[in-house]
Amino acid sequence: MPRDNDYDHTVPRRSDGTKQTQRVAQPWPTNKPFKILSIDGGGILGLLPTLVLAEIEKRYLGGEPIGQHFDLIAGTSTGGIIALGLGQGMSAQEISKVYIERGDMIFPQGNRLTRWLRRLRQLAMYGYNRTALENELRRIFQTNLLGSSKVPLCIPAFEGRYGEPYIFKTPHHPDYKRDQYEKLVDVGVSTAAAPTFFSAIKRDGYTFIDGGVWANNPVMVALVDALSCFDIERRQVRIVSLGTGQTRFRASRRLQFGGRLLWASGFYAAAMRSQSHNALGQAYLLVGKDQVLRLDAPETATWIEMDDVRRAIDELPGIARSLVESAGHHVVKDFLGVGSEMERRVS
């Protein structure tokens, strides 16, 4: 096989250090639930889960940051950036302001001609300069490291040099020693390097691509990590899984008989949708559907694009309020466990 001189061939595979035996389970109280928060990827649509969490903070937590109420948080792409912020003790309200106030800087809208030219450009290369996103993450996280997180985190990315999944993990298990020294900025841009939107990240001999190519819904990443790291029974696990909306997908007659050109976009939509449904289904089977609360926007044929800042800001706040109206009490009572006084207040 010919060597690719673009890469440092002395860099080992991520999988080279994988243990061949079960991990030593860390102690966990037998009567204490293990609470997981999982956040999907979706570009500017990450505004939806931040608004859902911010509404819960406002209504039920007196404005205090919600991240501290979970024992493990997993997030992919934009969800990974949200997870990093929650791990630093930021409130969801603070994080939502980044999407609202800085979204136009990260995804410049331009006029109709600009948008058309960008779509044309994305047929051959990425559409946006990542500098604005990187500068924003640097403003928020400064030089903080992953190991400084106040909450255990799992942040999926994809490593393109070897073509393997790559999960950034805080040192919440003795076996997890390496990633704690990663800068939050680097983790954030690595998990969010969405193909066709941003270029891949080349760093330390690796090539990082958005974790959404294999785990846009990271619920099983979180669940498997929790069950392998802690001495917990499956029924102790409670999961809040937050989506960023989904476009209706049907295999039309054209797709049924189509070739590469027709399937170029259809395959991506089908893969993302099936990955999410499969991950949720596996989580339901492992811990029971009653232990998993999925909050997502209703399926629609005209969902908001990942870079449509204006529609996201206009439409997502109302959807978030509706989701919390219908399920907020359930989140507080069965997942957050904020105490009997709070439960009486919302009952």
C-alpha positions as CSV (number, residue, x, y, z in Angstrom):
1,M,0.0,0.0,0.0
2,P,1.5,3.4,-0.9
3,R,2.3,5.8,2.0
4,D,0.4,9.1,2.3
5,N,2.9,11.7,3.1
6,D,0.3,14.1,4.4
7,Y,0.2,12.1,7.6
8,D,2.5,11.4,10.5
9,H,2.8,7.6,10.3
10,T,4.3,7.4,13.8
11,V,0.9,8.3,15.4
12,P,-0.9,5.3,16.7
13,R,-4.5,4.4,16.1
14,R,-6.9,5.5,18.7
15,S,-8.0,1.8,19.0
16,D,-4.4,0.7,19.7
17,G,-4.8,1.4,23.4
18,T,-8.2,-0.3,23.8
19,K,-8.3,-2.7,26.8
20,Q,-9.0,-6.3,25.9
21,T,-10.8,-7.0,29.1
22,Q,-13.7,-5.5,31.0
23,R,-13.0,-2.2,32.8
24,V,-12.9,-2.3,36.6
25,A,-16.3,-0.8,37.5
26,Q,-16.1,2.2,39.8
27,P,-18.3,2.2,42.9
28,W,-21.8,3.6,42.7
29,P,-24.6,3.6,45.4
30,T,-27.1,0.8,44.8
31,N,-30.1,3.0,45.4
32,K,-28.9,6.1,43.5
33,P,-30.0,6.6,39.9
34,F,-27.3,7.3,37.3
35,K,-28.5,10.2,35.2
36,I,-27.4,10.8,31.6
37,L,-28.0,13.7,29.3
38,S,-27.5,13.1,25.6
39,I,-27.5,15.9,23.0
40,D,-27.7,15.4,19.2
41,G,-25.7,17.2,16.6
42,G,-27.3,19.6,14.1
43,G,-25.4,22.9,13.6
44,I,-27.4,26.0,14.5
45,L,-30.3,23.7,15.4
46,G,-28.3,23.1,18.6
47,L,-30.3,26.1,19.7
48,L,-33.3,23.8,20.3
49,P,-31.8,21.7,23.1
50,T,-30.2,24.7,24.7
51,L,-33.6,26.4,24.8
52,V,-35.2,23.3,26.2
53,L,-32.6,23.1,29.0
54,A,-32.8,26.9,29.6
55,E,-36.6,26.7,30.0
56,I,-36.2,23.9,32.5
57,E,-33.6,26.0,34.4
58,K,-35.9,29.0,34.4
59,R,-39.1,27.2,35.5
60,Y,-37.8,24.5,37.9
61,L,-34.2,25.2,38.9
62,G,-34.3,28.9,39.8
63,G,-31.9,29.7,37.0
64,E,-29.1,27.5,38.3
65,P,-27.1,25.5,35.7
66,I,-28.7,22.2,34.8
67,G,-25.5,20.3,34.0
68,Q,-24.7,19.6,37.6
69,H,-27.8,17.5,37.9
70,F,-26.4,14.8,35.5
71,D,-23.8,12.1,36.2
72,L,-22.7,11.9,32.5
73,I,-23.2,14.1,29.5
74,A,-22.7,13.1,25.9
75,G,-22.9,15.4,22.9
76,T,-22.0,15.2,19.3
77,S,-21.1,18.1,17.0
78,T,-23.1,21.2,18.1
79,G,-24.3,18.9,21.0
80,G,-20.7,18.3,21.9
81,I,-20.1,22.1,22.2
82,I,-23.2,22.4,24.4
83,A,-21.9,19.5,26.6
84,L,-18.5,21.2,27.0
85,G,-20.2,24.4,28.1
86,L,-22.4,22.5,30.6
87,G,-19.3,20.7,31.9
88,Q,-17.7,24.1,32.6
89,G,-20.7,25.1,34.8
90,M,-22.3,27.3,32.2
91,S,-26.1,27.6,32.3
92,A,-28.1,26.5,29.2
93,Q,-29.3,30.1,29.1
94,E,-25.8,31.4,28.7
95,I,-25.1,28.8,26.0
96,S,-28.3,29.7,24.1
97,K,-27.2,33.3,23.8
98,V,-24.1,32.1,21.9
99,Y,-26.4,30.7,19.2
100,I,-28.7,33.7,19.1
101,E,-26.1,36.4,19.3
102,R,-23.2,34.8,17.4
103,G,-24.9,32.4,15.0
104,D,-24.8,34.9,12.1
105,M,-21.0,35.1,12.6
106,I,-20.5,31.4,12.5
107,F,-22.9,30.8,9.6
108,P,-23.0,34.2,7.7
109,Q,-26.3,34.3,5.9
110,G,-25.6,36.8,3.1
111,N,-28.2,37.5,0.3
112,R,-29.9,35.1,-1.9
113,L,-27.1,35.1,-4.5
114,T,-24.5,34.4,-1.8
115,R,-26.5,31.5,-0.4
116,W,-26.9,30.0,-3.9
117,L,-23.2,30.3,-4.6
118,R,-22.4,28.7,-1.3
119,R,-24.6,25.7,-2.0
120,L,-22.9,25.4,-5.4
121,R,-19.5,25.6,-3.7
122,Q,-20.5,22.9,-1.2
123,L,-20.8,20.4,-4.1
124,A,-17.0,20.4,-4.3
125,M,-15.7,21.7,-0.9
126,Y,-16.7,23.1,2.5
127,G,-19.0,26.1,2.7
128,Y,-17.8,28.1,5.7
129,N,-14.6,29.3,7.2
130,R,-14.2,27.8,10.7
131,T,-12.3,30.8,12.1
132,A,-15.4,32.4,13.5
133,L,-16.5,29.2,15.3
134,E,-13.0,28.6,16.6
135,N,-12.7,32.2,17.9
136,E,-16.0,32.0,19.6
137,L,-15.0,28.7,21.4
138,R,-11.7,30.4,22.4
139,R,-13.6,33.3,23.9
140,I,-15.9,31.0,25.9
141,F,-13.4,28.3,27.0
142,Q,-10.1,30.2,26.8
143,T,-7.3,27.7,27.5
144,N,-9.3,25.3,29.7
145,L,-8.7,21.6,29.3
146,L,-11.2,18.7,29.0
147,G,-10.1,17.5,32.4
148,S,-11.4,20.6,34.1
149,S,-15.0,19.6,33.4
150,K,-17.2,19.5,36.5
151,V,-19.3,16.7,34.9
152,P,-18.1,13.5,33.1
153,L,-18.3,13.9,29.4
154,C,-18.2,11.8,26.2
155,I,-17.7,13.7,23.0
156,P,-17.8,11.7,19.7
157,A,-15.7,12.7,16.7
158,F,-14.4,10.7,13.7
159,E,-10.7,10.2,13.0
160,G,-10.2,10.2,9.2
161,R,-6.5,9.1,9.1
162,Y,-7.4,5.6,10.1
163,G,-11.2,5.8,9.5
164,E,-12.2,5.1,13.1
165,P,-14.6,6.5,15.7
166,Y,-12.8,8.8,18.2
167,I,-14.5,9.6,21.6
168,F,-13.0,12.4,23.7
169,K,-13.5,11.4,27.4
170,T,-13.0,13.2,30.7
171,P,-11.0,11.2,33.3
172,H,-14.0,9.7,35.0
173,H,-12.4,6.3,34.9
174,P,-8.8,5.5,35.9
175,D,-8.3,4.1,32.3
176,Y,-9.1,7.5,30.8
177,K,-5.9,9.4,31.1
178,R,-5.1,10.8,27.7
179,D,-7.9,13.2,26.7
180,Q,-7.9,15.2,29.9
181,Y,-5.1,17.3,28.5
182,E,-7.0,18.3,25.3
183,K,-8.0,21.9,25.1
184,L,-11.8,22.4,25.0
185,V,-11.4,24.5,21.9
186,D,-9.8,21.6,20.1
187,V,-12.4,19.1,21.2
188,G,-15.2,21.5,20.2
189,V,-13.9,22.1,16.6
190,S,-13.1,18.4,16.2
191,T,-16.5,17.1,17.0
192,A,-18.2,19.9,15.0
193,A,-16.2,19.6,11.7
194,A,-19.3,18.8,9.7
195,P,-18.5,17.7,6.1
196,T,-19.5,20.2,3.4
197,F,-19.9,22.9,6.1
198,F,-16.3,23.0,7.6
199,S,-13.0,21.5,6.6
200,A,-11.5,18.6,8.5
201,I,-9.2,19.3,11.5
202,K,-5.6,18.2,11.1
203,R,-3.9,18.1,14.5
204,D,-1.2,16.0,16.2
205,G,-1.1,13.6,13.2
206,Y,-4.9,13.0,13.2
207,T,-7.6,14.2,10.9
208,F,-10.8,14.9,12.8
209,I,-14.3,15.0,11.2
210,D,-17.7,15.6,12.8
211,G,-18.8,12.9,15.1
212,G,-22.2,13.0,13.4
213,V,-20.9,10.7,10.6
214,W,-21.3,7.8,13.0
215,A,-23.0,9.0,16.2
216,N,-25.1,12.1,15.6
217,N,-27.4,10.8,18.4
218,P,-24.8,9.8,21.1
219,V,-27.2,8.1,23.5
220,M,-25.6,4.7,23.1
221,V,-22.1,6.2,23.4
222,A,-23.1,7.5,26.8
223,L,-25.0,4.4,27.9
224,V,-22.2,2.0,27.0
225,D,-19.7,4.2,28.7
226,A,-21.8,4.4,31.9
227,L,-22.4,0.6,32.1
228,S,-18.7,-0.2,31.5
229,C,-17.3,2.4,33.9
230,F,-19.6,2.2,36.9
231,D,-21.0,-0.5,39.1
232,I,-24.6,0.1,38.2
233,E,-27.6,-2.0,37.1
234,R,-29.2,-1.1,33.9
235,R,-32.5,-0.1,35.6
236,Q,-30.5,2.5,37.6
237,V,-29.9,4.4,34.5
238,R,-32.1,7.3,33.5
239,I,-31.6,9.2,30.2
240,V,-32.7,12.5,28.8
241,S,-32.1,12.5,25.1
242,L,-32.4,15.8,23.3
243,G,-32.8,16.0,19.5
244,T,-32.4,18.9,17.1
245,G,-35.4,18.1,14.9
246,Q,-35.6,15.8,11.9
247,T,-36.8,16.0,8.3
248,R,-39.3,13.5,7.1
249,F,-37.6,10.8,5.0
250,R,-39.4,8.5,2.6
251,A,-37.7,6.3,-0.1
252,S,-39.4,7.8,-3.1
253,R,-39.8,6.0,-6.4
254,R,-36.9,8.1,-7.7
255,L,-34.6,6.9,-4.9
256,Q,-35.7,3.3,-5.2
257,F,-34.3,3.2,-8.7
258,G,-31.8,6.1,-8.5
259,G,-28.0,6.0,-8.7
260,R,-25.3,8.0,-7.0
261,L,-26.5,11.4,-8.1
262,L,-30.0,11.0,-6.7
263,W,-28.7,9.2,-3.5
264,A,-26.0,11.8,-2.8
265,S,-28.3,13.7,-0.3
266,G,-30.8,11.0,0.2
267,F,-28.2,8.6,1.6
268,Y,-27.1,11.2,4.2
269,A,-30.6,11.8,5.4
270,A,-31.4,8.1,5.6
271,A,-28.2,7.3,7.5
272,M,-28.6,10.1,10.1
273,R,-32.2,9.1,10.7
274,S,-31.6,5.4,11.0
275,Q,-28.6,5.9,13.3
276,S,-30.7,8.0,15.7
277,H,-33.6,5.6,15.7
278,N,-31.4,2.6,16.1
279,A,-29.4,4.2,19.0
280,L,-32.7,5.1,20.8
281,G,-34.1,1.6,20.2
282,Q,-31.0,0.0,21.6
283,A,-31.1,2.2,24.7
284,Y,-34.8,1.3,25.2
285,L,-34.0,-2.4,25.0
286,L,-31.1,-2.1,27.5
287,V,-32.7,0.1,30.2
288,G,-36.4,0.1,29.4
289,K,-38.2,2.7,27.4
290,D,-39.7,4.2,30.6
291,Q,-36.2,5.1,31.7
292,V,-35.4,7.1,28.5
293,L,-37.1,10.5,27.8
294,R,-36.6,11.7,24.2
295,L,-37.4,15.4,23.5
296,D,-37.3,16.4,19.9
297,A,-39.2,18.6,17.5
298,P,-42.1,17.1,15.5
299,E,-41.1,15.5,12.2
300,T,-41.7,17.8,9.3
301,A,-41.1,17.8,5.5
302,T,-39.6,21.4,5.7
303,W,-37.3,21.3,8.7
304,I,-34.7,24.0,9.2
305,E,-31.4,23.6,7.6
306,M,-28.3,23.3,9.8
307,D,-27.0,26.7,8.9
308,D,-30.3,28.6,8.6
309,V,-29.8,31.0,11.5
310,R,-32.8,33.2,10.9
311,R,-35.4,30.4,10.8
312,A,-33.8,28.8,13.8
313,I,-34.0,31.9,15.9
314,D,-37.6,32.6,14.8
315,E,-39.1,29.2,15.1
316,L,-37.2,27.1,17.7
317,P,-38.0,29.1,20.9
318,G,-41.8,28.3,20.5
319,I,-41.0,24.6,19.9
320,A,-38.8,24.5,23.0
321,R,-41.5,26.0,25.2
322,S,-44.0,23.5,23.9
323,L,-41.6,20.6,24.6
324,V,-41.1,21.8,28.2
325,E,-44.8,22.4,28.7
326,S,-45.5,18.8,27.9
327,A,-42.5,17.1,29.5
328,G,-40.9,19.5,32.0
329,H,-42.5,18.0,35.0
330,H,-41.4,14.6,33.9
331,V,-37.8,15.8,33.6
332,V,-37.8,17.3,37.1
333,K,-39.6,14.5,38.9
334,D,-38.0,11.4,37.3
335,F,-34.7,12.6,36.0
336,L,-33.3,15.6,37.9
337,G,-34.3,14.7,41.4
338,V,-34.1,18.2,42.7
339,G,-35.9,17.4,45.9
340,S,-39.4,17.1,47.3
341,E,-39.9,20.9,47.7
342,M,-39.4,21.4,44.0
343,E,-41.5,18.4,43.1
344,R,-44.4,19.9,45.1
345,R,-44.0,23.2,43.4
346,V,-44.4,21.7,39.9
347,S,-47.0,19.1,40.7
